[in-house]
Every structure is written in structure tokens, then in C-alpha cells.
Amino acid sequence: MDKVIIKDLIARGIIGVNDWERKKPQEILINLELYGDLTKVGKTDQVQDSLNYRTIAKEALRIAETAERFTVEALAADIADACMSFEGLKKAVVRIEKPGAVRFSESVGVEIERHK
């Protein structure tokens, strides 16, 4: 299976359980691995034959910036479900991170996988 990678997509949204996290948008780091068959686009060189990673990235950003979830797990599930609705996508790996969420760490996050 072939893979499209969207790396280090940065959104700003409400996420977290603390009162202060519910008031001010925070940086949310999104990484996506999108699996499908890219054989046809490799031959035709026509964008309509590929996974539309621009549209998928825009949808991931929209969700992250509007969902106002308490957990990164729920946000990752929302984004994974949205990814799986795109035609041609067979598997999605979604990693969501909150930079600086835990003292002395670069970030804290979760990675989930969904399959058709």
C-alpha cells in the first residue's frame, strides 16, 4: 500500500481539561499518514487520480481549530474519522501532539490508526 505523508501541520484550537486551556487556543501539532493505491496517479500524473492531501489537510485543520475537545485522543479520533471518509483512503495514521503540555517535554500526544 502506498502512503502520503502530511508532516507537522500546525493548528490553533481549544484542547485540554484545565480551565485556562478552555479559554485560549493552543498550538496543536498534526501528523498524518494516508494509505491508498497511488498506482493510477503514478501513471496518469493527474491529480484527480490521487488522494487529495490538500483537502484532507484543510479538513484536519478545520476540525482541530473548531472541535474544542478535552482530550487529544478524541481529537485524533475526529480527524481519523474524517480522513477515512475520503475516497481511495484505505488506512489513516493520525498523530496529535500538544507542544509543551508536560514540563520538561517537547510535546505529549497520541497516535491512532483506522482502517477500511
Helices and strands as residue ranges (DSSP letters): E 2-13, G 19-22, E 26-36, H 39-44, G 47-49, H 53-66, H 72-84, E 91-99, E 107-115
